[in-house]
Amino acid sequence: MRYLLDTTALIDFAKGREPASSRILGFSEGGDELAVCAINVAEFYAGVPPAQRGVWDEFFSTLTYWDVTAQAARHAGCLRFDFARKGRVLSTTDVIIAAVAQEKEAVIVTDNTKGLPDGRRASPVHFRLTTPGRCTTPPWSASSPGRPFSGARCASTSRR
């Protein structure tokens, strides 16, 4: 399965909040593809102090990076226009994230379903919270400062 990690999920993961922490680790250890795009990276780093950037640089280097293509940008603009005409104003950043995920046929991992188009519709992109999993070792407790995820292990559970 392919997952695009939204900023809310990344922040929850960084702060060790459940269920995001164990579920993201579970997706990773289960062989699922975890990705980010420019919007997620920029929004996340806006809250990272300089002393912690190296650790997060290493984390982001383990994820797939999806570009915001011209087609995704166009689609995002069209989504925003269409939803505005229906009385639902969505942020440009949220519709860009949705368009990238749709282009890659990925699931957005987020708790921000209100900010995303078709938040409950089962289309090529499913907007939902992360799915069940449990972490037996938090990523920050069993890791060295330069390797934030060494030693973290998640139990295998159903992730679909």
GUMAR-587662 format. One record per atom (N, C-alpha, C): residue number from 0; residue in three letters; atom name; x negated, y, z. Coordinates in Angstrom, 1 decimal. Layout:
! residues N
> n,res,atom,east,north,up
> NUM,Ala,CA,X,Y,Z .
...
***
This chain:
! residues 160
> n,res,atom,east,north,up
> 0,Met,N,-0.9,-1.2,0.0 .
> 0,Met,CA,0.0,0.0,0.0 .
> 0,Met,C,-0.9,1.2,0.0 .
> 1,Arg,N,-0.4,2.3,-0.6 .
> 1,Arg,CA,-1.2,3.5,-0.6 .
> 1,Arg,C,-0.5,4.6,0.3 .
> 2,Tyr,N,-1.3,5.2,1.1 .
> 2,Tyr,CA,-0.7,6.2,2.0 .
> 2,Tyr,C,-1.5,7.6,1.8 .
> 3,Leu,N,-0.7,8.6,1.8 .
> 3,Leu,CA,-1.2,10.0,1.8 .
> 3,Leu,C,-1.0,10.5,3.2 .
> 4,Leu,N,-2.1,10.8,4.0 .
> 4,Leu,CA,-2.0,11.3,5.3 .
> 4,Leu,C,-1.7,12.7,5.4 .
> 5,Asp,N,-0.5,13.1,5.9 .
> 5,Asp,CA,-0.1,14.5,6.0 .
> 5,Asp,C,-0.9,15.1,7.2 .
> 6,Thr,N,-0.9,16.4,7.2 .
> 6,Thr,CA,-1.7,17.1,8.2 .
> 6,Thr,C,-1.2,16.8,9.6 .
> 7,Thr,N,0.2,16.6,9.8 .
> 7,Thr,CA,0.7,16.3,11.1 .
> 7,Thr,C,0.2,15.0,11.6 .
> 8,Ala,N,0.1,14.0,10.7 .
> 8,Ala,CA,-0.5,12.7,11.1 .
> 8,Ala,C,-1.9,12.8,11.4 .
> 9,Leu,N,-2.7,13.6,10.6 .
> 9,Leu,CA,-4.1,13.7,10.9 .
> 9,Leu,C,-4.4,14.4,12.2 .
> 10,Ile,N,-3.6,15.4,12.6 .
> 10,Ile,CA,-3.7,16.1,13.8 .
> 10,Ile,C,-3.4,15.1,15.0 .
> 11,Asp,N,-2.3,14.4,14.9 .
> 11,Asp,CA,-1.9,13.4,15.9 .
> 11,Asp,C,-3.0,12.4,16.1 .
> 12,Phe,N,-3.6,11.9,15.0 .
> 12,Phe,CA,-4.6,10.9,15.0 .
> 12,Phe,C,-5.9,11.5,15.8 .
> 13,Ala,N,-6.2,12.8,15.4 .
> 13,Ala,CA,-7.4,13.4,16.0 .
> 13,Ala,C,-7.2,13.6,17.5 .
> 14,Lys,N,-6.0,13.8,17.9 .
> 14,Lys,CA,-5.7,14.0,19.4 .
> 14,Lys,C,-5.4,12.7,20.1 .
> 15,Gly,N,-5.4,11.6,19.4 .
> 15,Gly,CA,-5.2,10.3,20.0 .
> 15,Gly,C,-3.7,10.1,20.3 .
> 16,Arg,N,-2.8,10.8,19.7 .
> 16,Arg,CA,-1.4,10.7,19.9 .
> 16,Arg,C,-0.9,9.4,19.3 .
> 17,Glu,N,0.0,8.7,20.0 .
> 17,Glu,CA,0.7,7.6,19.5 .
> 17,Glu,C,2.1,8.0,18.9 .
> 18,Pro,N,2.5,7.3,17.9 .
> 18,Pro,CA,2.0,6.1,17.3 .
> 18,Pro,C,1.0,6.3,16.2 .
> 19,Ala,N,0.7,7.6,15.9 .
> 19,Ala,CA,-0.2,7.9,14.8 .
> 19,Ala,C,-1.6,7.2,14.9 .
> 20,Ser,N,-2.2,7.3,16.0 .
> 20,Ser,CA,-3.6,6.7,16.1 .
> 20,Ser,C,-3.6,5.3,15.8 .
> 21,Ser,N,-2.8,4.5,16.5 .
> 21,Ser,CA,-2.9,3.0,16.2 .
> 21,Ser,C,-2.4,2.6,14.8 .
> 22,Arg,N,-1.4,3.4,14.3 .
> 22,Arg,CA,-0.9,3.0,13.0 .
> 22,Arg,C,-1.8,3.3,11.9 .
> 23,Ile,N,-2.5,4.5,12.0 .
> 23,Ile,CA,-3.5,4.8,10.9 .
> 23,Ile,C,-4.6,3.8,10.9 .
> 24,Leu,N,-5.1,3.5,12.1 .
> 24,Leu,CA,-6.1,2.5,12.2 .
> 24,Leu,C,-5.6,1.1,11.7 .
> 25,Gly,N,-4.4,0.8,12.0 .
> 25,Gly,CA,-3.8,-0.4,11.5 .
> 25,Gly,C,-3.7,-0.5,10.0 .
> 26,Phe,N,-3.3,0.6,9.4 .
> 26,Phe,CA,-3.3,0.7,7.9 .
> 26,Phe,C,-4.7,0.5,7.3 .
> 27,Ser,N,-5.7,1.2,7.9 .
> 27,Ser,CA,-7.0,1.1,7.4 .
> 27,Ser,C,-7.6,-0.4,7.5 .
> 28,Glu,N,-7.4,-1.0,8.7 .
> 28,Glu,CA,-7.9,-2.3,8.9 .
> 28,Glu,C,-7.1,-3.4,8.1 .
> 29,Gly,N,-5.9,-3.0,7.8 .
> 29,Gly,CA,-5.1,-3.9,7.0 .
> 29,Gly,C,-5.4,-3.9,5.5 .
> 30,Gly,N,-6.4,-3.0,5.1 .
> 30,Gly,CA,-6.7,-3.0,3.7 .
> 30,Gly,C,-5.9,-2.0,2.9 .
> 31,Asp,N,-5.1,-1.2,3.5 .
> 31,Asp,CA,-4.3,-0.2,2.8 .
> 31,Asp,C,-5.2,0.9,2.4 .
> 32,Glu,N,-4.8,1.6,1.3 .
> 32,Glu,CA,-5.6,2.8,0.9 .
> 32,Glu,C,-5.0,4.0,1.6 .
> 33,Leu,N,-5.9,4.7,2.3 .
> 33,Leu,CA,-5.6,6.0,3.0 .
> 33,Leu,C,-6.2,7.1,2.2 .
> 34,Ala,N,-5.4,8.1,2.0 .
> 34,Ala,CA,-5.9,9.3,1.2 .
> 34,Ala,C,-5.5,10.6,1.8 .
> 35,Val,N,-6.1,11.6,1.3 .
> 35,Val,CA,-5.8,13.0,1.6 .
> 35,Val,C,-5.9,13.8,0.3 .
> 36,Cys,N,-5.4,15.0,0.4 .
> 36,Cys,CA,-5.6,15.9,-0.8 .
> 36,Cys,C,-6.1,17.3,-0.2 .
> 37,Ala,N,-6.4,18.2,-1.1 .
> 37,Ala,CA,-6.9,19.5,-0.7 .
> 37,Ala,C,-6.1,20.2,0.4 .
> 38,Ile,N,-4.8,20.1,0.3 .
> 38,Ile,CA,-3.9,20.8,1.3 .
> 38,Ile,C,-4.2,20.2,2.7 .
> 39,Asn,N,-4.2,18.9,2.8 .
> 39,Asn,CA,-4.3,18.2,4.1 .
> 39,Asn,C,-5.7,18.6,4.7 .
> 40,Val,N,-6.7,18.5,3.9 .
> 40,Val,CA,-8.1,18.8,4.4 .
> 40,Val,C,-8.2,20.2,4.9 .
> 41,Ala,N,-7.7,21.2,4.1 .
> 41,Ala,CA,-7.8,22.6,4.5 .
> 41,Ala,C,-7.0,22.9,5.7 .
> 42,Glu,N,-5.8,22.3,5.8 .
> 42,Glu,CA,-5.0,22.6,7.0 .
> 42,Glu,C,-5.6,21.9,8.2 .
> 43,Phe,N,-6.2,20.8,8.1 .
> 43,Phe,CA,-6.8,20.1,9.2 .
> 43,Phe,C,-8.0,20.9,9.7 .
> 44,Tyr,N,-8.9,21.2,8.8 .
> 44,Tyr,CA,-10.1,21.9,9.2 .
> 44,Tyr,C,-9.9,23.3,9.8 .
> 45,Ala,N,-8.7,23.9,9.5 .
> 45,Ala,CA,-8.4,25.2,10.1 .
> 45,Ala,C,-8.3,25.1,11.6 .
> 46,Gly,N,-8.2,23.9,12.2 .
> 46,Gly,CA,-8.1,23.7,13.6 .
> 46,Gly,C,-9.3,23.0,14.2 .
> 47,Val,N,-10.4,22.8,13.4 .
> 47,Val,CA,-11.5,22.0,13.9 .
> 47,Val,C,-12.7,23.0,14.3 .
> 48,Pro,N,-13.1,22.9,15.6 .
> 48,Pro,CA,-14.2,23.8,16.0 .
> 48,Pro,C,-15.5,23.4,15.3 .
> 49,Pro,N,-16.4,24.3,15.1 .
> 49,Pro,CA,-17.6,24.0,14.4 .
> 49,Pro,C,-18.4,22.8,14.9 .
> 50,Ala,N,-18.4,22.6,16.2 .
> 50,Ala,CA,-19.2,21.5,16.9 .
> 50,Ala,C,-18.6,20.1,16.5 .
> 51,Gln,N,-17.4,20.1,16.1 .
> 51,Gln,CA,-16.7,18.8,15.8 .
> 51,Gln,C,-16.6,18.5,14.3 .
> 52,Arg,N,-17.1,19.4,13.5 .
> 52,Arg,CA,-16.9,19.3,12.0 .
> 52,Arg,C,-17.7,18.1,11.5 .
> 53,Gly,N,-18.9,17.8,12.0 .
> 53,Gly,CA,-19.7,16.7,11.5 .
> 53,Gly,C,-19.0,15.3,11.7 .
> 54,Val,N,-18.3,15.2,12.8 .
> 54,Val,CA,-17.6,13.9,13.1 .
> 54,Val,C,-16.5,13.8,12.1 .
> 55,Trp,N,-15.7,14.9,11.9 .
> 55,Trp,CA,-14.6,14.8,11.0 .
> 55,Trp,C,-15.0,14.7,9.5 .
> 56,Asp,N,-16.2,15.3,9.2 .
> 56,Asp,CA,-16.7,15.1,7.9 .
> 56,Asp,C,-16.9,13.6,7.6 .
> 57,Glu,N,-17.5,12.9,8.6 .
> 57,Glu,CA,-17.7,11.5,8.4 .
> 57,Glu,C,-16.4,10.7,8.3 .
> 58,Phe,N,-15.4,11.1,9.1 .
> 58,Phe,CA,-14.1,10.4,9.0 .
> 58,Phe,C,-13.5,10.6,7.6 .
> 59,Phe,N,-13.5,11.9,7.1 .
> 59,Phe,CA,-12.9,12.2,5.8 .
> 59,Phe,C,-13.6,11.5,4.7 .
> 60,Ser,N,-14.9,11.2,4.9 .
> 60,Ser,CA,-15.7,10.5,3.8 .
> 60,Ser,C,-15.2,9.1,3.7 .
> 61,Thr,N,-14.5,8.5,4.6 .
> 61,Thr,CA,-14.0,7.2,4.5 .
> 61,Thr,C,-12.7,7.1,3.8 .
> 62,Leu,N,-12.1,8.2,3.6 .
> 62,Leu,CA,-10.7,8.3,3.0 .
> 62,Leu,C,-10.9,8.5,1.5 .
> 63,Thr,N,-9.8,8.1,0.8 .
> 63,Thr,CA,-9.8,8.4,-0.7 .
> 63,Thr,C,-9.3,9.9,-0.8 .
> 64,Tyr,N,-9.9,10.6,-1.7 .
> 64,Tyr,CA,-9.5,12.0,-2.0 .
> 64,Tyr,C,-8.8,12.1,-3.3 .
> 65,Trp,N,-7.5,12.6,-3.3 .
> 65,Trp,CA,-6.8,12.8,-4.5 .
> 65,Trp,C,-6.7,14.2,-4.8 .
> 66,Asp,N,-7.1,14.6,-6.1 .
> 66,Asp,CA,-7.0,15.9,-6.5 .
> 66,Asp,C,-5.6,16.4,-6.7 .
> 67,Val,N,-5.4,17.6,-6.6 .
> 67,Val,CA,-4.1,18.2,-7.0 .
> 67,Val,C,-4.2,18.5,-8.5 .
> 68,Thr,N,-3.6,17.7,-9.3 .
> 68,Thr,CA,-3.7,17.8,-10.8 .
> 68,Thr,C,-2.8,18.9,-11.3 .
> 69,Ala,N,-3.0,19.4,-12.5 .
> 69,Ala,CA,-2.1,20.4,-13.1 .
> 69,Ala,C,-0.7,19.8,-13.2 .
> 70,Gln,N,-0.6,18.6,-13.5 .
> 70,Gln,CA,0.8,18.0,-13.5 .
> 70,Gln,C,1.5,18.0,-12.1 .
> 71,Ala,N,0.7,17.6,-11.1 .
> 71,Ala,CA,1.3,17.6,-9.8 .
> 71,Ala,C,1.6,19.1,-9.3 .
> 72,Ala,N,0.8,20.0,-9.7 .
> 72,Ala,CA,1.1,21.4,-9.3 .
> 72,Ala,C,2.4,21.9,-10.0 .
> 73,Arg,N,2.5,21.5,-11.3 .
> 73,Arg,CA,3.7,21.9,-12.1 .
> 73,Arg,C,4.9,21.2,-11.4 .
> 74,His,N,4.8,20.0,-11.1 .
> 74,His,CA,5.9,19.2,-10.5 .
> 74,His,C,6.3,19.8,-9.2 .
> 75,Ala,N,5.3,20.2,-8.4 .
> 75,Ala,CA,5.6,20.9,-7.1 .
> 75,Ala,C,6.4,22.2,-7.3 .
> 76,Gly,N,6.0,23.0,-8.2 .
> 76,Gly,CA,6.7,24.2,-8.5 .
> 76,Gly,C,8.1,23.9,-8.9 .
> 77,Cys,N,8.3,22.9,-9.7 .
> 77,Cys,CA,9.7,22.6,-10.1 .
> 77,Cys,C,10.5,22.0,-9.0 .
> 78,Leu,N,9.9,21.2,-8.1 .
> 78,Leu,CA,10.6,20.7,-6.9 .
> 78,Leu,C,11.0,21.9,-6.0 .
> 79,Arg,N,10.1,22.8,-5.8 .
> 79,Arg,CA,10.4,24.0,-4.9 .
> 79,Arg,C,11.6,24.8,-5.5 .
> 80,Phe,N,11.5,25.0,-6.8 .
> 80,Phe,CA,12.6,25.8,-7.5 .
> 80,Phe,C,13.9,25.1,-7.4 .
> 81,Asp,N,13.9,23.8,-7.7 .
> 81,Asp,CA,15.2,23.0,-7.7 .
> 81,Asp,C,15.8,23.0,-6.3 .
> 82,Phe,N,15.0,22.8,-5.2 .
> 82,Phe,CA,15.5,22.7,-3.9 .
> 82,Phe,C,16.0,24.1,-3.4 .
> 83,Ala,N,15.3,25.1,-3.8 .
> 83,Ala,CA,15.7,26.5,-3.4 .
> 83,Ala,C,17.1,26.8,-4.0 .
> 84,Arg,N,17.3,26.3,-5.2 .
> 84,Arg,CA,18.6,26.6,-5.9 .
> 84,Arg,C,19.7,25.8,-5.1 .
> 85,Lys,N,19.4,24.8,-4.4 .
> 85,Lys,CA,20.3,24.0,-3.6 .
> 85,Lys,C,20.4,24.5,-2.2 .
> 86,Gly,N,19.7,25.6,-1.9 .
> 86,Gly,CA,19.7,26.2,-0.6 .
> 86,Gly,C,18.7,25.7,0.4 .
> 87,Arg,N,17.8,24.9,0.0 .
> 87,Arg,CA,16.8,24.3,0.9 .
> 87,Arg,C,15.4,24.9,0.5 .
> 88,Val,N,14.9,25.7,1.3 .
> 88,Val,CA,13.6,26.3,1.0 .
> 88,Val,C,12.5,25.5,1.6 .
> 89,Leu,N,11.6,25.0,0.8 .
> 89,Leu,CA,10.5,24.2,1.2 .
> 89,Leu,C,9.2,25.0,1.0 .
> 90,Ser,N,8.2,24.7,1.8 .
> 90,Ser,CA,6.9,25.4,1.6 .
> 90,Ser,C,6.2,24.9,0.4 .
> 91,Thr,N,5.4,25.8,-0.2 .
> 91,Thr,CA,4.6,25.4,-1.4 .
> 91,Thr,C,3.7,24.2,-1.0 .
> 92,Thr,N,3.0,24.3,0.1 .
> 92,Thr,CA,2.1,23.3,0.5 .
> 92,Thr,C,2.8,21.9,0.7 .
> 93,Asp,N,3.9,21.9,1.2 .
> 93,Asp,CA,4.7,20.6,1.4 .
> 93,Asp,C,5.1,20.0,0.1 .
> 94,Val,N,5.5,20.8,-0.9 .
> 94,Val,CA,5.9,20.2,-2.2 .
> 94,Val,C,4.7,19.8,-3.0 .
> 95,Ile,N,3.5,20.5,-2.8 .
> 95,Ile,CA,2.3,20.0,-3.4 .
> 95,Ile,C,1.9,18.6,-2.9 .
> 96,Ile,N,2.0,18.5,-1.6 .
> 96,Ile,CA,1.7,17.2,-1.0 .
> 96,Ile,C,2.6,16.1,-1.5 .
> 97,Ala,N,3.9,16.4,-1.6 .
> 97,Ala,CA,4.9,15.5,-2.1 .
> 97,Ala,C,4.6,15.1,-3.5 .
> 98,Ala,N,4.3,16.1,-4.3 .
> 98,Ala,CA,4.0,15.9,-5.8 .
> 98,Ala,C,2.7,15.0,-5.9 .
> 99,Val,N,1.7,15.2,-5.2 .
> 99,Val,CA,0.5,14.4,-5.2 .
> 99,Val,C,0.9,13.0,-4.9 .
> 100,Ala,N,1.6,12.8,-3.8 .
> 100,Ala,CA,2.0,11.4,-3.3 .
> 100,Ala,C,2.8,10.8,-4.4 .
> 101,Gln,N,3.7,11.5,-5.0 .
> 101,Gln,CA,4.6,10.9,-6.0 .
> 101,Gln,C,3.8,10.5,-7.2 .
> 102,Glu,N,2.8,11.3,-7.6 .
> 102,Glu,CA,2.0,11.0,-8.7 .
> 102,Glu,C,1.2,9.7,-8.5 .
> 103,Lys,N,0.8,9.5,-7.3 .
> 103,Lys,CA,-0.1,8.4,-6.9 .
> 103,Lys,C,0.8,7.2,-6.4 .
> 104,Glu,N,2.1,7.4,-6.4 .
> 104,Glu,CA,3.0,6.3,-5.9 .
> 104,Glu,C,2.7,5.9,-4.5 .
> 105,Ala,N,2.5,6.9,-3.7 .
> 105,Ala,CA,2.1,6.7,-2.3 .
> 105,Ala,C,3.1,7.1,-1.3 .
> 106,Val,N,3.0,6.5,-0.1 .
> 106,Val,CA,3.9,6.9,1.0 .
> 106,Val,C,3.2,8.0,1.8 .
> 107,Ile,N,4.0,9.0,2.1 .
> 107,Ile,CA,3.4,10.1,2.9 .
> 107,Ile,C,3.6,9.7,4.4 .
> 108,Val,N,2.5,9.7,5.1 .
> 108,Val,CA,2.5,9.4,6.6 .
> 108,Val,C,2.6,10.8,7.3 .
> 109,Thr,N,3.8,11.0,7.9 .
> 109,Thr,CA,4.1,12.3,8.4 .
> 109,Thr,C,5.2,12.2,9.4 .
> 110,Asp,N,5.4,13.2,10.3 .
> 110,Asp,CA,6.6,13.3,11.1 .
> 110,Asp,C,7.4,14.5,10.6 .
> 111,Asn,N,7.0,15.1,9.5 .
> 111,Asn,CA,7.6,16.3,9.0 .
> 111,Asn,C,8.5,16.0,7.8 .
> 112,Thr,N,9.5,15.2,8.1 .
> 112,Thr,CA,10.4,14.8,7.0 .
> 112,Thr,C,11.3,16.0,6.6 .
> 113,Lys,N,11.6,17.0,7.5 .
> 113,Lys,CA,12.4,18.1,7.1 .
> 113,Lys,C,11.7,19.0,6.2 .
> 114,Gly,N,10.4,19.1,6.2 .
> 114,Gly,CA,9.7,20.0,5.3 .
> 114,Gly,C,9.4,19.4,3.9 .
> 115,Leu,N,9.7,18.2,3.7 .
> 115,Leu,CA,9.4,17.5,2.5 .
> 115,Leu,C,10.7,17.2,1.7 .
> 116,Pro,N,10.6,17.3,0.3 .
> 116,Pro,CA,11.8,17.0,-0.5 .
> 116,Pro,C,12.2,15.6,-0.4 .
> 117,Asp,N,13.5,15.4,-0.4 .
> 117,Asp,CA,14.1,14.0,-0.4 .
> 117,Asp,C,13.5,13.2,0.8 .
> 118,Gly,N,13.5,13.8,2.0 .
> 118,Gly,CA,12.9,13.1,3.1 .
> 118,Gly,C,13.4,11.7,3.5 .
> 119,Arg,N,14.6,11.4,3.1 .
> 119,Arg,CA,15.0,10.0,3.5 .
> 119,Arg,C,15.3,9.2,2.3 .
> 120,Arg,N,15.0,9.6,1.1 .
> 120,Arg,CA,15.4,8.8,-0.1 .
> 120,Arg,C,14.3,7.8,-0.4 .
> 121,Ala,N,14.6,6.7,-0.8 .
> 121,Ala,CA,13.7,5.6,-1.2 .
> 121,Ala,C,13.4,5.7,-2.7 .
> 122,Ser,N,12.6,6.7,-3.0 .
> 122,Ser,CA,12.2,6.9,-4.4 .
> 122,Ser,C,10.7,6.4,-4.5 .
> 123,Pro,N,10.0,6.7,-5.6 .
> 123,Pro,CA,8.6,6.3,-5.6 .
> 123,Pro,C,7.8,6.7,-4.4 .
> 124,Val,N,8.2,7.8,-3.8 .
> 124,Val,CA,7.6,8.3,-2.6 .
> 124,Val,C,8.5,8.1,-1.4 .
> 125,His,N,8.1,7.5,-0.4 .
> 125,His,CA,9.0,7.3,0.8 .
> 125,His,C,8.4,8.2,1.9 .
> 126,Phe,N,9.2,9.1,2.4 .
> 126,Phe,CA,8.7,10.0,3.5 .
> 126,Phe,C,9.2,9.4,4.8 .
> 127,Arg,N,8.3,9.0,5.6 .
> 127,Arg,CA,8.6,8.4,6.9 .
> 127,Arg,C,7.5,8.5,7.9 .
> 128,Leu,N,7.8,8.2,9.1 .
> 128,Leu,CA,6.8,8.1,10.1 .
> 128,Leu,C,6.0,6.9,9.9 .
> 129,Thr,N,4.8,6.8,10.5 .
> 129,Thr,CA,4.0,5.6,10.3 .
> 129,Thr,C,4.7,4.4,10.9 .
> 130,Thr,N,4.3,3.3,10.4 .
> 130,Thr,CA,5.0,2.0,10.8 .
> 130,Thr,C,4.4,1.3,11.9 .
> 131,Pro,N,5.0,0.3,12.6 .
> 131,Pro,CA,4.5,-0.3,13.8 .
> 131,Pro,C,3.1,-0.9,13.7 .
> 132,Gly,N,2.4,-0.8,14.7 .
> 132,Gly,CA,1.0,-1.3,14.9 .
> 132,Gly,C,0.6,-0.9,16.3 .
> 133,Arg,N,-0.4,-1.6,16.8 .
> 133,Arg,CA,-0.9,-1.1,18.1 .
> 133,Arg,C,-2.4,-1.2,18.2 .
> 134,Cys,N,-3.0,-0.3,18.8 .
> 134,Cys,CA,-4.4,-0.2,18.9 .
> 134,Cys,C,-4.9,-0.7,20.2 .
> 135,Thr,N,-5.8,-1.6,20.3 .
> 135,Thr,CA,-6.3,-2.1,21.5 .
> 135,Thr,C,-7.5,-1.3,22.1 .
> 136,Thr,N,-8.1,-0.5,21.2 .
> 136,Thr,CA,-9.2,0.4,21.7 .
> 136,Thr,C,-9.0,1.7,21.0 .
> 137,Pro,N,-8.8,2.8,21.7 .
> 137,Pro,CA,-8.7,4.1,21.0 .
> 137,Pro,C,-10.0,4.4,20.3 .
> 138,Pro,N,-9.9,5.1,19.2 .
> 138,Pro,CA,-11.1,5.3,18.4 .
> 138,Pro,C,-12.2,6.2,19.1 .
> 139,Trp,N,-11.8,7.0,20.0 .
> 139,Trp,CA,-12.7,7.9,20.6 .
> 139,Trp,C,-13.4,7.3,21.8 .
> 140,Ser,N,-12.9,6.2,22.3 .
> 140,Ser,CA,-13.4,5.6,23.6 .
> 140,Ser,C,-14.6,4.6,23.3 .
> 141,Ala,N,-14.5,4.0,22.2 .
> 141,Ala,CA,-15.5,2.9,21.9 .
> 141,Ala,C,-16.5,3.4,20.8 .
> 142,Ser,N,-16.6,4.6,20.6 .
> 142,Ser,CA,-17.4,5.1,19.5 .
> 142,Ser,C,-18.5,6.0,20.0 .
> 143,Ser,N,-19.5,6.1,19.2 .
> 143,Ser,CA,-20.6,7.1,19.5 .
> 143,Ser,C,-20.2,8.4,18.8 .
> 144,Pro,N,-20.8,9.5,19.2 .
> 144,Pro,CA,-20.4,10.8,18.7 .
> 144,Pro,C,-20.5,10.9,17.1 .
> 145,Gly,N,-21.4,10.2,16.6 .
> 145,Gly,CA,-21.6,10.3,15.1 .
> 145,Gly,C,-20.8,9.3,14.4 .
> 146,Arg,N,-20.2,8.3,15.1 .
> 146,Arg,CA,-19.5,7.3,14.4 .
> 146,Arg,C,-18.1,7.1,15.2 .
> 147,Pro,N,-17.2,8.0,14.9 .
> 147,Pro,CA,-16.0,8.0,15.7 .
> 147,Pro,C,-15.1,6.8,15.6 .
> 148,Phe,N,-15.3,5.9,14.7 .
> 148,Phe,CA,-14.4,4.8,14.5 .
> 148,Phe,C,-15.1,3.4,14.8 .
> 149,Ser,N,-16.4,3.4,15.1 .
> 149,Ser,CA,-17.0,2.2,15.4 .
> 149,Ser,C,-16.5,1.6,16.7 .
> 150,Gly,N,-16.2,0.4,16.7 .
> 150,Gly,CA,-15.6,-0.3,17.9 .
> 150,Gly,C,-14.1,-0.2,18.1 .
> 151,Ala,N,-13.4,0.5,17.3 .
> 151,Ala,CA,-12.0,0.6,17.4 .
> 151,Ala,C,-11.4,-0.6,16.7 .
> 152,Arg,N,-10.5,-1.3,17.3 .
> 152,Arg,CA,-9.8,-2.4,16.7 .
> 152,Arg,C,-8.3,-2.4,16.9 .
> 153,Cys,N,-7.6,-2.7,15.9 .
> 153,Cys,CA,-6.1,-2.7,16.0 .
> 153,Cys,C,-5.6,-4.1,15.8 .
> 154,Ala,N,-4.6,-4.4,16.6 .
> 154,Ala,CA,-4.0,-5.7,16.4 .
> 154,Ala,C,-3.2,-5.8,15.1 .
> 155,Ser,N,-3.1,-6.9,14.6 .
> 155,Ser,CA,-2.4,-7.1,13.3 .
> 155,Ser,C,-0.9,-7.2,13.6 .
> 156,Thr,N,-0.1,-6.3,13.0 .
> 156,Thr,CA,1.3,-6.4,13.2 .
> 156,Thr,C,1.9,-6.1,11.8 .
> 157,Ser,N,3.2,-6.3,11.7 .
> 157,Ser,CA,3.9,-5.9,10.5 .
> 157,Ser,C,3.8,-4.4,10.2 .
> 158,Arg,N,3.4,-4.1,9.0 .
> 158,Arg,CA,3.2,-2.6,8.8 .
> 158,Arg,C,4.2,-2.2,7.7 .
> 159,Arg,N,5.1,-2.9,7.3 .
> 159,Arg,CA,6.1,-2.5,6.2 .
> 159,Arg,C,7.5,-2.3,6.8 .
***
